[in-house]
Amino acid sequence: MAAAIELRPHAASAVAWTASLGAVTAAVLARRERISEASARGRLLSAQRSGALVAWRPLRDSPTLYTVSRAGLRAVGLHDRAPARVSAGSAAHAIACCEVAVALELLFAGSRVAGEPELRRSAARAASAPAPAPGAMAAALCSVALDGRAAPGMHRADLAVLRGGGAGRPLAVEVELSVKEPRRLLAICTAWARARHVAGVLYVVTASVRPAVERAVAAARAQERIALVELDELVALTAPSSANAVPSGA
C-alpha cells in the first residue's frame, strides 16, 4: 500500500480547491489567493512533486492545467472521488471554467463555487435515488430535464454558485465556448427557464457564441431567468493589478 501524502497547509488548500473544480491553472490560483503567479505555481509544483497533483498541457499555447491524483484525493479526504483527466478537446473549456469560478467567487463574496465533479456526483445521486414524486430529479444540483426528441435526457450546468452556506437556491453557470446545435441549445434554455430549483442562470460566452445563445434565450422567452456575460468582460472585472499580487511562500 502506498504511503499517504502529507501536504503543507497552502498545498493542501490548493489540492482541495483543485478537486472541487476538476482542473486549475497557476494564474487562477494566484488570482484567487491574491498572490503572485510564481508563488501559485510553486504551490502547485510542490503538490505535484508530492504526487498529489498531475500536470497536463495538451495545447501548446495554453497554460498548464493541474488535476488531483487518486493519492491527492485521499490526502484531502475525498476517498470516493475519481481523478479528473484533461484532453486536447477539453483543455480550453477547463481553463475557462476555472477562470469563471474564481471571478464569481470574487464577485459573490462569501459564496462557494461548485465545479463539474460536485455537480456530476449530485446528478448521479439524484438519478439513482428513488423518486418520491414527479420532478424529483430537480434535486440534482443545477441539472435540468430536457424535453423533446431534439435533446432528451438530463443537462448539467458547468458551475454552481452556492450562496448563504448552500441553504438558498444556487445560481447555475454555463460556460459556452462553441455554438451548440440550435435545437439542443433551445431545449436547454427552455429547461432553465422553467427550473425553479435554481435562482437563475448565467451564460458566460465568447463574442462569437453570444448571438446564438441570445437567439435561444429569446426563443425560450427566458430573458428574466437567463443572463449573459462575455468571458473576457467577466474576468476583467476581477483581474488584479500587478501591485496587488504579493509574493507568498509555497
N, C-alpha and C positions, 0 to 999 in steps of 0.2 A: 504493500500500500504506500502510495506516495506521501511524503511528509507534507503537513499542512503549511500553507503560505502564511507568513507573518508580514503585515504591511504597516508602515508608518501611518499616522493619522491622516496626513494630507493625501497619501497614496490610496488609503482605504476609502476616503471620501470620493476621490476621483473614480475609483473602480465601481463603487456603489452607484454613482451617478451614471457612469457609462452603461452599467447593467440596466438602469431604468429606461434608457433611450435606445439601447442596442448598439450604437456606434457614435463616437465623438471625435473631434479634431482638437489639436492643441490650441488653435485660435479661439474656438468657442469656450473651452475650459478657461482660458485666460480672461475672456470677457465676463464669464460667469463669476469667477473668483476675484476679478479686478487685480490681476497680477500680469506680469509681462508674459509674452508668448514663450520666451525662453524658459521661464520658470514653470509654466504649464507643461511644456514639452518635457522638462526634466522630471516632473511628477509622473507623466505617462510612461516615459522611458524606464524610470525606476520600477514601476509596476510591471512593465513588460519584461525587464530583466529578472524579476522575481517569478515570472511565469503566470502572473495574474491577468495580463493583457496580451492580446495578439494584434500586431500591426498589419494593415492592409493598404496597398497603394495600386489598385488595378488600373487607374487612369494616370497617365504620365504627368499631365499638367495640373493635377488636383492634389490637395493635401492628403497626408496620411490619415487614415481612419483607424481607430483603436476599438476593439471589441473585447469582451471579457471571456477568458478561457473557462473551462469547466472547474479548474482548480481555483480560479479567481472568484467564480460564483460561490463556491463553497466557503471561501475566505470571508465573504461578506454576508454569509448566512442564507444564500439563495440556492439551497441544495436541489430544489426541484426544477430549476430553470435549465434550458438548453442553451449552449453557446450560440451567439449570433454569427453570421457569416456575411462577407461583403464580396460582391462580384462587380465586374465592369458595368453590368446593367443596372445595379442598384446603388453604386457609389455616389453618383450625383444627387440622388434623392436622399440618401443617408446624410450627406453633408448638409443639404438644405434643411432637413428635419432638425438636426441638432442646432443649426443657426437659428431657426424659428423658435425652438424650445427655449433657448437662452433669452432671446428677445422678449418672449412672452413672460418668462419668469421675472425679468426686469421691469416690464410694463405693468404686470399684475403683482405688485409687491405682496408677499405673504402667501402666494399661490404656489402650487406644485404642478409641474407639467409631467404627465404620464406619456410614455412613448410606446412604440409598437409592441415590445414584449409584454407590457402590462395589459394593453388593450387586447392583444391576441389571447392571453390567458383568460381574461374576463369573458371574451366571446366563447371560448372553448368551454368554460364552466357553465355558462348560460345554455349552451347547446346541449350539454349532457345532463342538465338538471331536469327533473320532472316539471312539466308546465302546469302550474295550478290554475291558470286562467288564460284565455286568449290574449295574445300580445305579451306574454311573459318574456319573450326574447328581448324586450326593451330593457330588461335588467342588465344586459351586457353593456359595459362602459363604452359609450359613443359608438354603438353599432346600430344599424337600421336594416329592416327587411325591405327588399326591393320587390316591387310588384311588376307584373307583365312579363311577356315572353322575351323581351329585348334584354332584360338583365335580372333574371330570377336569383333568389338566394339572399345572402346577407352581405352587407358592406360595412367595413370598419374604417373609422377615421384614422388619420396618421398620428395625431396627438390629441391629448385632452388636457385642458386647463382645469385643475381642481382647486376650487376656492372654498374658503370657510372650513378648512380642515377636511374637505371632501364631503361635508354634510349637504351642501347645496348641489344644484344641478350643474354638471360640467359644461364647459364650452368645448364643442368639437372643432377640431382644426384639420383642414385638408391642405396638403401641400402638393400643388399641381405644377409640374414642370413640362408636361407634354399634354397634347389635346386628346381626350378620350373620345371614343365613338359617340356621336351626338345622342343616340337613343339611350345609351347607358348613362351618359352624363345627366340627361334629363331625368332618368329614373332615380338617380342618386339625389339630385336636387329636390325632386318631388318627395322622396322619402324623408329627407332632412326637414323640409317644410312642414311635414306632418308630425315630426318627432317632438314630443313634449317631455321626454326624459333628459333632454339637453337644454341649456339656457339659450343656445343659438349656435351658429356655425360660422367659422371664419375660414374663408378660402384664401390661402396665400399662393399667389400665382406669379408667373413671369409675364412680361408685357405681351409676348406672342400668344400666350394661353388665355389671357384675360377676356378677349372678345367672345370666345366660345363659352366660357363659364358665365359671362354676363347674359348671353342669349339663353342658356339653360336656366339660369335663375329667373329670368323674366318669363320664360315659357312655363315654369313651375309656379309662377306667382309667389316666389319665395323671398322677395326683397326685404320683408320685415324679419325674416329668420336667418338670412344668409348675408354676410358682409364680405367684401373683397378688399384685399390689400396686396400690392406688389411686393415681392420678396425683398428687392433692393431697398424699398422705402421702409419696410418693417425693420430690417437690420440696421439701417442708417439711424433710426430713431433711438437706438440704444448703443450705438458704436461709441466707445470711449475715445477721448483724445489720448495721444501718447503720454501726456503728462499725468494722466490718471492711473496709468499702469505702473506699479512699483515692483521692484524685484522682491521675490519672496523665496525662502528656502524650500527645496523639494522635500 
